[in-house]
Amino acid sequence: MTHEKLLCAALLAASVLGCASKPGGYELADFSPERLVENTKRSIYGQKDEGVATKAYAEGEALFKQKQYDAAKEQFETAAFRWPDSQLEEDAMFMIGECGFFSDRYADADKAYDKLIKKYSTTEHIGTISRRSFAMARYWQERHEKDPHWPVTPNWTDKERPLFDTAGRALKCYERIMMSDPRGPLADDAIMAVADAMFNKRYYDDADFRYKMLITDYPQSKYQYDAHERSLRCKLLKYQGPEYDDTPLKEAEELVDRMLTQFPERVGADREKLLKYKAEVLARKQMCDMHAAEYYANGGHNYAARHYYEKVVNNYPKSTLSEQALAKMDEIKGLPDNPDPPLEWAYAWTKKVMPGDAPANENAQPPQMASQPDGATRR
């Protein structure tokens, strides 16, 4: 028998022994992979025991105060393992993260905090975890900006950074704050940080989504004006030309008008810049209308073409395109509203040589169904 088979047999035996004392005997769930691993660990490290867990937690606190974080972490792990699904376990899992944070092993702290929130989503430690997560995210983000690496480049020497993707792990910390503590004091800071990171990467759709989230869900945020301004820039950068959807332009125009009225004290020197943005939006909308008019005119849909030419003339009367639109309207004046249907001549010729069945007599009555003497309809 190979060593691997011997090891598997030993683990299985240990797991079975771990649940042998269970009242009522074995169940199928006792042999699931998760339960086998847990029973194996308990066979080796001990069964549930509140007294042992409480003692280990107290020893961990004493070691933590002495800044012996590695030794304290071992005691907190023992406390969490020996008394699961309890307030003691929740506190011990939090302290495991604290040991990692204060020993500058931020990746370990990040994993411990994440594990705690996944099991205890309403943990009373969420405020502290949010502050720690924000500090780690900001630090990782600044480290990456100062010394960038590819996400797949491993980090073997710096205990303060994760093994892979420092910038990505920073974003995950921000997102954990957004999801687990959405009404906390750092929620809007986290959203703004993620949005700015997406903007810098030129992921304008993702950035704009988060700017709009901040604008809508956090009306009292100190980032309201900045979120409006950067959302406006995202919309202008997302717009791809008159051949594409003009929704970003419509949203951008609404955003400029809102900024001019909602933030009069903040606009100040930015008023000229905002007016330039609005002029740019209007110019692009004008080009969209002109492009649509020419598209319909080229296809012979003169009614629709006239509609868009009139929009250009009425909405932008002093522009160069307005003069061009008037000239185009004169060119299609008197032309039919819509082109003839395709192959209309063939359809007319077919109806002439193959008139089909004569229409039924309008006065003809529908055939009556036979009825039985008792009045029931015969089927």
KOLPAKOL-400490 format. One record per residue (C-alpha): x, y, z; residue in one letter. Coordinates in nm, 4 decimals. Layout:
// residues N
{east->X | north->Y | up->Z | resn->A}
...
This chain:
// residues 379
{east->0.0000 | north->0.0000 | up->0.0000 | resn->M}
{east->0.1372 | north->0.3420 | up->-0.0984 | resn->T}
{east->0.1967 | north->0.6248 | up->0.1461 | resn->H}
{east->-0.0916 | north->0.8231 | up->-0.0026 | resn->E}
{east->-0.3366 | north->0.5373 | up->0.0562 | resn->K}
{east->-0.2109 | north->0.4898 | up->0.4116 | resn->L}
{east->-0.2586 | north->0.8595 | up->0.4794 | resn->L}
{east->-0.6126 | north->0.8546 | up->0.3382 | resn->C}
{east->-0.6991 | north->0.5495 | up->0.5450 | resn->A}
{east->-0.5627 | north->0.7135 | up->0.8573 | resn->A}
{east->-0.7587 | north->1.0324 | up->0.7972 | resn->L}
{east->-1.0788 | north->0.8360 | up->0.7335 | resn->L}
{east->-1.0280 | north->0.6344 | up->1.0501 | resn->A}
{east->-0.9621 | north->0.9497 | up->1.2487 | resn->A}
{east->-1.2736 | north->1.1155 | up->1.1105 | resn->S}
{east->-1.4864 | north->0.8101 | up->1.1918 | resn->V}
{east->-1.3475 | north->0.8041 | up->1.5436 | resn->L}
{east->-1.4231 | north->1.1738 | up->1.5656 | resn->G}
{east->-1.7948 | north->1.1097 | up->1.5191 | resn->C}
{east->-1.8057 | north->0.7693 | up->1.6904 | resn->A}
{east->-1.9235 | north->0.9233 | up->2.0148 | resn->S}
{east->-2.2149 | north->1.0932 | up->1.8432 | resn->K}
{east->-2.5482 | north->0.9883 | up->1.9975 | resn->P}
{east->-2.7633 | north->0.7939 | up->1.7572 | resn->G}
{east->-2.4768 | north->0.6612 | up->1.5456 | resn->G}
{east->-2.3635 | north->0.7691 | up->1.2013 | resn->Y}
{east->-2.5466 | north->0.9699 | up->0.9364 | resn->E}
{east->-2.4738 | north->1.0132 | up->0.5683 | resn->L}
{east->-2.3833 | north->1.3787 | up->0.6285 | resn->A}
{east->-2.1049 | north->1.2629 | up->0.8609 | resn->D}
{east->-1.9141 | north->1.1360 | up->0.5571 | resn->F}
{east->-1.9293 | north->1.4588 | up->0.3525 | resn->S}
{east->-1.5847 | north->1.6042 | up->0.2723 | resn->P}
{east->-1.6397 | north->1.9044 | up->0.4993 | resn->E}
{east->-1.7515 | north->1.6914 | up->0.7919 | resn->R}
{east->-1.4669 | north->1.4436 | up->0.7430 | resn->L}
{east->-1.2108 | north->1.7245 | up->0.7529 | resn->V}
{east->-1.3709 | north->1.8766 | up->1.0608 | resn->E}
{east->-1.3889 | north->1.5427 | up->1.2422 | resn->N}
{east->-1.0281 | north->1.4694 | up->1.1510 | resn->T}
{east->-0.9165 | north->1.8031 | up->1.2917 | resn->K}
{east->-1.1177 | north->1.7485 | up->1.6079 | resn->R}
{east->-0.9704 | north->1.4017 | up->1.6505 | resn->S}
{east->-0.6267 | north->1.5583 | up->1.6391 | resn->I}
{east->-0.6808 | north->1.8957 | up->1.8111 | resn->Y}
{east->-0.9674 | north->1.8145 | up->2.0466 | resn->G}
{east->-1.3458 | north->1.8289 | up->2.0661 | resn->Q}
{east->-1.5621 | north->2.1301 | up->2.1492 | resn->K}
{east->-1.4900 | north->2.2623 | up->2.4962 | resn->D}
{east->-1.6003 | north->2.6037 | up->2.6162 | resn->E}
{east->-1.3634 | north->2.5984 | up->2.9116 | resn->G}
{east->-1.0594 | north->2.5318 | up->2.6948 | resn->V}
{east->-1.1739 | north->2.7972 | up->2.4459 | resn->A}
{east->-1.2240 | north->3.0607 | up->2.7171 | resn->T}
{east->-0.8831 | north->2.9924 | up->2.8662 | resn->K}
{east->-0.7156 | north->3.0100 | up->2.5239 | resn->A}
{east->-0.8894 | north->3.3406 | up->2.4483 | resn->Y}
{east->-0.7712 | north->3.4914 | up->2.7788 | resn->A}
{east->-0.4149 | north->3.3788 | up->2.7095 | resn->E}
{east->-0.4403 | north->3.5250 | up->2.3589 | resn->G}
{east->-0.5510 | north->3.8619 | up->2.4980 | resn->E}
{east->-0.2569 | north->3.8680 | up->2.7376 | resn->A}
{east->-0.0110 | north->3.7875 | up->2.4590 | resn->L}
{east->-0.1728 | north->4.0475 | up->2.2314 | resn->F}
{east->-0.1213 | north->4.3202 | up->2.4938 | resn->K}
{east->0.2440 | north->4.2178 | up->2.5065 | resn->Q}
{east->0.2585 | north->4.2553 | up->2.1267 | resn->K}
{east->0.3391 | north->3.8870 | up->2.0814 | resn->Q}
{east->0.1057 | north->3.8676 | up->1.7888 | resn->Y}
{east->0.2081 | north->3.5315 | up->1.6433 | resn->D}
{east->0.1656 | north->3.3517 | up->1.9761 | resn->A}
{east->-0.1605 | north->3.5372 | up->2.0411 | resn->A}
{east->-0.2935 | north->3.4327 | up->1.7015 | resn->K}
{east->-0.2407 | north->3.0645 | up->1.7859 | resn->E}
{east->-0.4403 | north->3.1028 | up->2.1073 | resn->Q}
{east->-0.7249 | north->3.2833 | up->1.9311 | resn->F}
{east->-0.7344 | north->3.0126 | up->1.6649 | resn->E}
{east->-0.7632 | north->2.7518 | up->1.9396 | resn->T}
{east->-1.0455 | north->2.9484 | up->2.1044 | resn->A}
{east->-1.2392 | north->2.9801 | up->1.7795 | resn->A}
{east->-1.1921 | north->2.6122 | up->1.6959 | resn->F}
{east->-1.2823 | north->2.4720 | up->2.0370 | resn->R}
{east->-1.6070 | north->2.6710 | up->2.0781 | resn->W}
{east->-1.7610 | north->2.7369 | up->1.7342 | resn->P}
{east->-2.0861 | north->2.9188 | up->1.6525 | resn->D}
{east->-2.0618 | north->3.1444 | up->1.9546 | resn->S}
{east->-1.9829 | north->3.4993 | up->2.0552 | resn->Q}
{east->-1.6461 | north->3.3710 | up->2.1712 | resn->L}
{east->-1.5686 | north->3.2407 | up->1.8229 | resn->E}
{east->-1.6748 | north->3.5713 | up->1.6655 | resn->E}
{east->-1.4469 | north->3.7679 | up->1.8979 | resn->D}
{east->-1.1596 | north->3.5252 | up->1.8449 | resn->A}
{east->-1.1912 | north->3.5468 | up->1.4658 | resn->M}
{east->-1.1793 | north->3.9253 | up->1.4939 | resn->F}
{east->-0.8682 | north->3.9119 | up->1.7092 | resn->M}
{east->-0.7002 | north->3.6827 | up->1.4567 | resn->I}
{east->-0.7441 | north->3.9621 | up->1.2045 | resn->G}
{east->-0.6128 | north->4.2145 | up->1.4566 | resn->E}
{east->-0.3010 | north->4.0052 | up->1.5089 | resn->C}
{east->-0.2364 | north->4.0077 | up->1.1366 | resn->G}
{east->-0.3004 | north->4.3816 | up->1.1110 | resn->F}
{east->-0.0728 | north->4.4874 | up->1.3962 | resn->F}
{east->0.2036 | north->4.2505 | up->1.2863 | resn->S}
{east->0.1917 | north->4.4203 | up->0.9424 | resn->D}
{east->0.0774 | north->4.1007 | up->0.7706 | resn->R}
{east->-0.2041 | north->4.2808 | up->0.5980 | resn->Y}
{east->-0.2951 | north->4.0020 | up->0.3581 | resn->A}
{east->-0.3500 | north->3.7659 | up->0.6548 | resn->D}
{east->-0.5571 | north->4.0300 | up->0.8297 | resn->A}
{east->-0.7641 | north->4.0847 | up->0.5160 | resn->D}
{east->-0.8413 | north->3.7124 | up->0.4894 | resn->K}
{east->-0.9332 | north->3.6905 | up->0.8579 | resn->A}
{east->-1.1701 | north->3.9891 | up->0.8415 | resn->Y}
{east->-1.3304 | north->3.8537 | up->0.5261 | resn->D}
{east->-1.3821 | north->3.5122 | up->0.6861 | resn->K}
{east->-1.5416 | north->3.6724 | up->0.9908 | resn->L}
{east->-1.7873 | north->3.8814 | up->0.7878 | resn->I}
{east->-1.8883 | north->3.5846 | up->0.5758 | resn->K}
{east->-1.9851 | north->3.3884 | up->0.8865 | resn->K}
{east->-2.1093 | north->3.6746 | up->1.1049 | resn->Y}
{east->-2.2432 | north->3.9367 | up->0.8652 | resn->S}
{east->-2.3877 | north->4.1477 | up->1.1486 | resn->T}
{east->-2.0778 | north->4.1349 | up->1.3642 | resn->T}
{east->-2.0394 | north->4.4094 | up->1.6207 | resn->E}
{east->-1.6810 | north->4.4573 | up->1.5024 | resn->H}
{east->-1.7840 | north->4.5850 | up->1.1592 | resn->I}
{east->-1.6888 | north->4.9458 | up->1.2346 | resn->G}
{east->-1.3330 | north->4.8549 | up->1.3278 | resn->T}
{east->-1.3053 | north->4.6137 | up->1.0357 | resn->I}
{east->-1.4125 | north->4.8906 | up->0.7958 | resn->S}
{east->-1.1463 | north->5.1253 | up->0.9305 | resn->R}
{east->-0.8780 | north->4.8571 | up->0.9075 | resn->R}
{east->-0.9897 | north->4.7576 | up->0.5573 | resn->S}
{east->-0.9845 | north->5.1167 | up->0.4350 | resn->F}
{east->-0.6380 | north->5.1740 | up->0.5761 | resn->A}
{east->-0.5044 | north->4.8556 | up->0.4117 | resn->M}
{east->-0.6718 | north->4.9348 | up->0.0808 | resn->A}
{east->-0.5320 | north->5.2882 | up->0.0729 | resn->R}
{east->-0.1853 | north->5.1635 | up->0.1627 | resn->Y}
{east->-0.1895 | north->4.8904 | up->-0.1049 | resn->W}
{east->-0.3225 | north->5.1341 | up->-0.3612 | resn->Q}
{east->-0.0439 | north->5.3849 | up->-0.2908 | resn->E}
{east->0.2194 | north->5.1112 | up->-0.2954 | resn->R}
{east->0.0968 | north->4.9924 | up->-0.6335 | resn->H}
{east->0.0947 | north->5.3447 | up->-0.7765 | resn->E}
{east->0.4492 | north->5.3989 | up->-0.6553 | resn->K}
{east->0.5804 | north->5.0604 | up->-0.7658 | resn->D}
{east->0.3321 | north->4.8945 | up->-1.0065 | resn->P}
{east->0.3457 | north->4.5241 | up->-1.0896 | resn->H}
{east->0.1479 | north->4.2942 | up->-1.3147 | resn->W}
{east->-0.1356 | north->4.1204 | up->-1.1247 | resn->P}
{east->0.0271 | north->3.7802 | up->-1.1858 | resn->V}
{east->0.3690 | north->3.8891 | up->-1.0589 | resn->T}
{east->0.4245 | north->3.7079 | up->-0.7257 | resn->P}
{east->0.5438 | north->3.8888 | up->-0.4161 | resn->N}
{east->0.7838 | north->3.6681 | up->-0.2234 | resn->W}
{east->0.9588 | north->3.9184 | up->0.0029 | resn->T}
{east->0.7230 | north->4.1897 | up->0.1266 | resn->D}
{east->0.4992 | north->4.0665 | up->0.4085 | resn->K}
{east->0.2923 | north->4.3844 | up->0.3931 | resn->E}
{east->0.1622 | north->4.3114 | up->0.0423 | resn->R}
{east->-0.0449 | north->4.0158 | up->-0.0805 | resn->P}
{east->0.1130 | north->3.7424 | up->-0.2875 | resn->L}
{east->-0.0600 | north->3.8571 | up->-0.6087 | resn->F}
{east->-0.2448 | north->4.1605 | up->-0.7440 | resn->D}
{east->-0.1914 | north->4.4293 | up->-0.4830 | resn->T}
{east->-0.4187 | north->4.6773 | up->-0.6624 | resn->A}
{east->-0.6943 | north->4.4194 | up->-0.7043 | resn->G}
{east->-0.6857 | north->4.3268 | up->-0.3364 | resn->R}
{east->-0.7135 | north->4.6960 | up->-0.2495 | resn->A}
{east->-1.0318 | north->4.7229 | up->-0.4553 | resn->L}
{east->-1.1712 | north->4.4139 | up->-0.2823 | resn->K}
{east->-1.1165 | north->4.5822 | up->0.0548 | resn->C}
{east->-1.3057 | north->4.8885 | up->-0.0620 | resn->Y}
{east->-1.5869 | north->4.6743 | up->-0.1981 | resn->E}
{east->-1.6131 | north->4.4831 | up->0.1288 | resn->R}
{east->-1.6767 | north->4.8130 | up->0.3053 | resn->I}
{east->-1.9405 | north->4.9020 | up->0.0473 | resn->M}
{east->-2.1199 | north->4.5693 | up->0.0883 | resn->M}
{east->-2.0840 | north->4.4948 | up->0.4594 | resn->S}
{east->-2.1035 | north->4.8466 | up->0.6042 | resn->D}
{east->-2.3076 | north->5.0514 | up->0.3512 | resn->P}
{east->-2.4220 | north->5.3056 | up->0.6098 | resn->R}
{east->-2.0906 | north->5.3374 | up->0.7879 | resn->G}
{east->-1.8812 | north->5.6560 | up->0.7866 | resn->P}
{east->-1.6392 | north->5.5184 | up->0.5252 | resn->L}
{east->-1.8906 | north->5.3807 | up->0.2740 | resn->A}
{east->-1.8892 | north->5.6854 | up->0.0463 | resn->D}
{east->-1.5091 | north->5.7074 | up->0.0705 | resn->D}
{east->-1.4850 | north->5.3457 | up->-0.0458 | resn->A}
{east->-1.7263 | north->5.3989 | up->-0.3363 | resn->I}
{east->-1.5383 | north->5.7082 | up->-0.4496 | resn->M}
{east->-1.2050 | north->5.5271 | up->-0.4283 | resn->A}
{east->-1.3307 | north->5.2373 | up->-0.6436 | resn->V}
{east->-1.4913 | north->5.4743 | up->-0.8942 | resn->A}
{east->-1.1710 | north->5.6763 | up->-0.9292 | resn->D}
{east->-0.9686 | north->5.3581 | up->-0.9745 | resn->A}
{east->-1.2039 | north->5.2429 | up->-1.2511 | resn->M}
{east->-1.1853 | north->5.5874 | up->-1.4127 | resn->F}
{east->-0.8056 | north->5.5831 | up->-1.4114 | resn->N}
{east->-0.8148 | north->5.2417 | up->-1.5781 | resn->K}
{east->-1.0520 | north->5.3852 | up->-1.8421 | resn->R}
{east->-1.3354 | north->5.1561 | up->-1.7392 | resn->Y}
{east->-1.5799 | north->5.4408 | up->-1.7827 | resn->Y}
{east->-1.8991 | north->5.2334 | up->-1.7579 | resn->D}
{east->-1.7918 | north->5.0830 | up->-1.4246 | resn->D}
{east->-1.6734 | north->5.4191 | up->-1.2942 | resn->A}
{east->-1.9935 | north->5.5951 | up->-1.3963 | resn->D}
{east->-2.2041 | north->5.3238 | up->-1.2306 | resn->F}
{east->-2.0331 | north->5.3891 | up->-0.8967 | resn->R}
{east->-2.0422 | north->5.7667 | up->-0.9309 | resn->Y}
{east->-2.4169 | north->5.7422 | up->-0.9901 | resn->K}
{east->-2.4459 | north->5.5107 | up->-0.6886 | resn->M}
{east->-2.2787 | north->5.7714 | up->-0.4714 | resn->L}
{east->-2.4929 | north->6.0539 | up->-0.6149 | resn->I}
{east->-2.8177 | north->5.8627 | up->-0.5610 | resn->T}
{east->-2.7588 | north->5.6724 | up->-0.2370 | resn->D}
{east->-2.5393 | north->5.9179 | up->-0.0449 | resn->Y}
{east->-2.6938 | north->6.2641 | up->-0.0966 | resn->P}
{east->-2.5131 | north->6.4055 | up->0.2068 | resn->Q}
{east->-2.1703 | north->6.2832 | up->0.1000 | resn->S}
{east->-1.8835 | north->6.5284 | up->0.0817 | resn->K}
{east->-1.8063 | north->6.3827 | up->-0.2613 | resn->Y}
{east->-2.1341 | north->6.4877 | up->-0.4241 | resn->Q}
{east->-1.9894 | north->6.7626 | up->-0.6418 | resn->Y}
{east->-1.6825 | north->6.5607 | up->-0.7428 | resn->D}
{east->-1.9006 | north->6.2586 | up->-0.8234 | resn->A}
{east->-2.1234 | north->6.4760 | up->-1.0460 | resn->H}
{east->-1.8254 | north->6.6245 | up->-1.2289 | resn->E}
{east->-1.6536 | north->6.2911 | up->-1.2889 | resn->R}
{east->-1.9767 | north->6.1217 | up->-1.3888 | resn->S}
{east->-2.0175 | north->6.3974 | up->-1.6474 | resn->L}
{east->-1.6699 | north->6.3273 | up->-1.7822 | resn->R}
{east->-1.7460 | north->5.9552 | up->-1.7959 | resn->C}
{east->-2.0562 | north->6.0173 | up->-2.0052 | resn->K}
{east->-1.8672 | north->6.2333 | up->-2.2536 | resn->L}
{east->-1.5918 | north->5.9726 | up->-2.2782 | resn->L}
{east->-1.8425 | north->5.6876 | up->-2.3201 | resn->K}
{east->-2.0129 | north->5.8539 | up->-2.6145 | resn->Y}
{east->-1.8819 | north->5.6966 | up->-2.9356 | resn->Q}
{east->-2.0211 | north->5.9228 | up->-3.2076 | resn->G}
{east->-2.3406 | north->6.0095 | up->-3.3975 | resn->P}
{east->-2.3718 | north->5.6533 | up->-3.5280 | resn->E}
{east->-2.4291 | north->5.5260 | up->-3.1728 | resn->Y}
{east->-2.6793 | north->5.5726 | up->-2.8909 | resn->D}
{east->-2.7028 | north->5.9321 | up->-2.7676 | resn->D}
{east->-2.8208 | north->5.8429 | up->-2.4144 | resn->T}
{east->-2.4862 | north->5.9492 | up->-2.2592 | resn->P}
{east->-2.5322 | north->6.2941 | up->-2.4125 | resn->L}
{east->-2.8834 | north->6.3317 | up->-2.2737 | resn->K}
{east->-2.7647 | north->6.2281 | up->-1.9278 | resn->E}
{east->-2.4657 | north->6.4614 | up->-1.9520 | resn->A}
{east->-2.6880 | north->6.7591 | up->-2.0364 | resn->E}
{east->-2.9124 | north->6.6857 | up->-1.7373 | resn->E}
{east->-2.6060 | north->6.6535 | up->-1.5151 | resn->L}
{east->-2.4606 | north->6.9889 | up->-1.6210 | resn->V}
{east->-2.7907 | north->7.1671 | up->-1.5566 | resn->D}
{east->-2.8206 | north->7.0006 | up->-1.2168 | resn->R}
{east->-2.4686 | north->7.1013 | up->-1.1167 | resn->M}
{east->-2.5258 | north->7.4640 | up->-1.2138 | resn->L}
{east->-2.8376 | north->7.4842 | up->-0.9949 | resn->T}
{east->-2.7547 | north->7.2437 | up->-0.7105 | resn->Q}
{east->-2.3998 | north->7.3581 | up->-0.6304 | resn->F}
{east->-2.3915 | north->7.7342 | up->-0.6849 | resn->P}
{east->-2.1363 | north->7.7801 | up->-0.4060 | resn->E}
{east->-1.9080 | north->7.5087 | up->-0.5447 | resn->R}
{east->-1.9293 | north->7.5988 | up->-0.9121 | resn->V}
{east->-1.7472 | north->7.9301 | up->-0.8816 | resn->G}
{east->-1.4422 | north->7.9170 | up->-1.1083 | resn->A}
{east->-1.5715 | north->7.5912 | up->-1.2602 | resn->D}
{east->-1.8711 | north->7.7665 | up->-1.4160 | resn->R}
{east->-1.6841 | north->7.8422 | up->-1.7363 | resn->E}
{east->-1.5675 | north->7.4814 | up->-1.7596 | resn->K}
{east->-1.9213 | north->7.3527 | up->-1.7072 | resn->L}
{east->-2.0553 | north->7.5869 | up->-1.9723 | resn->L}
{east->-1.7946 | north->7.4504 | up->-2.2113 | resn->K}
{east->-1.9077 | north->7.0986 | up->-2.1257 | resn->Y}
{east->-2.2662 | north->7.1979 | up->-2.2002 | resn->K}
{east->-2.1669 | north->7.3573 | up->-2.5295 | resn->A}
{east->-1.9822 | north->7.0385 | up->-2.6211 | resn->E}
{east->-2.2865 | north->6.8275 | up->-2.5344 | resn->V}
{east->-2.5166 | north->7.0480 | up->-2.7435 | resn->L}
{east->-2.2763 | north->7.0376 | up->-3.0385 | resn->A}
{east->-2.2657 | north->6.6592 | up->-3.0263 | resn->R}
{east->-2.6449 | north->6.6337 | up->-2.9971 | resn->K}
{east->-2.6751 | north->6.8592 | up->-3.2997 | resn->Q}
{east->-2.4460 | north->6.6297 | up->-3.4962 | resn->M}
{east->-2.6585 | north->6.3317 | up->-3.3865 | resn->C}
{east->-2.9764 | north->6.4939 | up->-3.5181 | resn->D}
{east->-2.8065 | north->6.5922 | up->-3.8427 | resn->M}
{east->-2.6690 | north->6.2420 | up->-3.8892 | resn->H}
{east->-3.0136 | north->6.0913 | up->-3.8308 | resn->A}
{east->-3.1713 | north->6.3334 | up->-4.0805 | resn->A}
{east->-2.9188 | north->6.2456 | up->-4.3517 | resn->E}
{east->-2.9608 | north->5.8751 | up->-4.2816 | resn->Y}
{east->-3.3367 | north->5.8934 | up->-4.3383 | resn->Y}
{east->-3.3018 | north->6.1243 | up->-4.6380 | resn->A}
{east->-3.0594 | north->5.8850 | up->-4.8080 | resn->N}
{east->-3.3139 | north->5.6060 | up->-4.7659 | resn->G}
{east->-3.6003 | north->5.8094 | up->-4.9067 | resn->G}
{east->-3.7761 | north->5.8458 | up->-4.5706 | resn->H}
{east->-3.8307 | north->6.2161 | up->-4.6181 | resn->N}
{east->-4.0921 | north->6.2582 | up->-4.3473 | resn->Y}
{east->-3.8486 | north->6.1417 | up->-4.0793 | resn->A}
{east->-3.5662 | north->6.3379 | up->-4.2409 | resn->A}
{east->-3.7694 | north->6.6588 | up->-4.2268 | resn->R}
{east->-3.8422 | north->6.5939 | up->-3.8588 | resn->H}
{east->-3.4710 | north->6.5807 | up->-3.7705 | resn->Y}
{east->-3.3782 | north->6.8711 | up->-3.9984 | resn->Y}
{east->-3.6431 | north->7.0778 | up->-3.8197 | resn->E}
{east->-3.4941 | north->6.9787 | up->-3.4812 | resn->K}
{east->-3.1566 | north->7.1096 | up->-3.5944 | resn->V}
{east->-3.3075 | north->7.4351 | up->-3.7189 | resn->V}
{east->-3.5276 | north->7.4946 | up->-3.4134 | resn->N}
{east->-3.2815 | north->7.3885 | up->-3.1423 | resn->N}
{east->-2.9649 | north->7.5366 | up->-3.2918 | resn->Y}
{east->-3.0833 | north->7.8287 | up->-3.5083 | resn->P}
{east->-2.7502 | north->8.0134 | up->-3.5203 | resn->K}
{east->-2.5249 | north->7.7200 | up->-3.6038 | resn->S}
{east->-2.3640 | north->7.6274 | up->-3.9335 | resn->T}
{east->-2.5479 | north->7.2962 | up->-3.9340 | resn->L}
{east->-2.8756 | north->7.4860 | up->-3.9117 | resn->S}
{east->-2.8022 | north->7.6509 | up->-4.2466 | resn->E}
{east->-2.7150 | north->7.3127 | up->-4.3952 | resn->Q}
{east->-3.0389 | north->7.1651 | up->-4.2577 | resn->A}
{east->-3.2445 | north->7.4419 | up->-4.4231 | resn->L}
{east->-3.0752 | north->7.3731 | up->-4.7545 | resn->A}
{east->-3.1440 | north->7.0002 | up->-4.7232 | resn->K}
{east->-3.5083 | north->7.0667 | up->-4.6436 | resn->M}
{east->-3.5399 | north->7.2630 | up->-4.9653 | resn->D}
{east->-3.3901 | north->6.9697 | up->-5.1582 | resn->E}
{east->-3.6477 | north->6.7191 | up->-5.0337 | resn->I}
{east->-3.9381 | north->6.9598 | up->-5.0457 | resn->K}
{east->-4.2250 | north->6.8068 | up->-5.2398 | resn->G}
{east->-4.0772 | north->6.4570 | up->-5.2356 | resn->L}
{east->-4.2954 | north->6.1702 | up->-5.1061 | resn->P}
{east->-4.2821 | north->6.1060 | up->-4.7344 | resn->D}
{east->-4.1688 | north->5.7459 | up->-4.7748 | resn->N}
{east->-4.0099 | north->5.5426 | up->-5.0545 | resn->P}
{east->-4.2135 | north->5.2995 | up->-5.2624 | resn->D}
{east->-4.2278 | north->4.9509 | up->-5.1102 | resn->P}
{east->-3.9603 | north->4.7209 | up->-5.2530 | resn->P}
{east->-4.0701 | north->4.5262 | up->-5.5659 | resn->L}
{east->-4.4002 | north->4.7117 | up->-5.5723 | resn->E}
{east->-4.4156 | north->4.6714 | up->-5.9536 | resn->W}
{east->-4.3786 | north->4.2941 | up->-5.9243 | resn->A}
{east->-4.6548 | north->4.2759 | up->-5.6643 | resn->Y}
{east->-4.8904 | north->4.4832 | up->-5.8826 | resn->A}
{east->-4.8137 | north->4.2687 | up->-6.1916 | resn->W}
{east->-4.8779 | north->3.9499 | up->-5.9918 | resn->T}
{east->-5.2174 | north->4.0768 | up->-5.8743 | resn->K}
{east->-5.3063 | north->4.1655 | up->-6.2348 | resn->K}
{east->-5.2246 | north->3.8274 | up->-6.3935 | resn->V}
{east->-5.3272 | north->3.6194 | up->-6.0882 | resn->M}
{east->-5.6261 | north->3.7974 | up->-5.9391 | resn->P}
{east->-5.6972 | north->3.5089 | up->-5.7019 | resn->G}
{east->-6.0318 | north->3.4071 | up->-5.5611 | resn->D}
{east->-6.3244 | north->3.6481 | up->-5.5969 | resn->A}
{east->-6.4273 | north->3.8059 | up->-5.2677 | resn->P}
{east->-6.7132 | north->3.6357 | up->-5.0912 | resn->A}
{east->-7.0628 | north->3.7820 | up->-5.1169 | resn->N}
{east->-7.1035 | north->4.0241 | up->-4.8300 | resn->E}
{east->-7.4690 | north->3.9204 | up->-4.7907 | resn->N}
{east->-7.3913 | north->3.5507 | up->-4.7825 | resn->A}
{east->-7.4826 | north->3.3773 | up->-4.4587 | resn->Q}
{east->-7.2420 | north->3.1393 | up->-4.2884 | resn->P}
{east->-7.3354 | north->2.7737 | up->-4.3253 | resn->P}
{east->-7.5648 | north->2.6436 | up->-4.0558 | resn->Q}
{east->-7.4731 | north->2.3355 | up->-3.8553 | resn->M}
{east->-7.7266 | north->2.0537 | up->-3.8359 | resn->A}
{east->-7.9138 | north->2.0257 | up->-3.5077 | resn->S}
{east->-8.0782 | north->1.7340 | up->-3.3382 | resn->Q}
{east->-8.4560 | north->1.7395 | up->-3.2713 | resn->P}
{east->-8.3910 | north->1.8455 | up->-2.9146 | resn->D}
{east->-8.1940 | north->2.1462 | up->-3.0353 | resn->G}
{east->-7.8486 | north->2.0170 | up->-2.9463 | resn->A}
{east->-7.5913 | north->2.0823 | up->-3.2123 | resn->T}
{east->-7.4779 | north->1.7714 | up->-3.3955 | resn->R}
{east->-7.1031 | north->1.7208 | up->-3.3623 | resn->R}
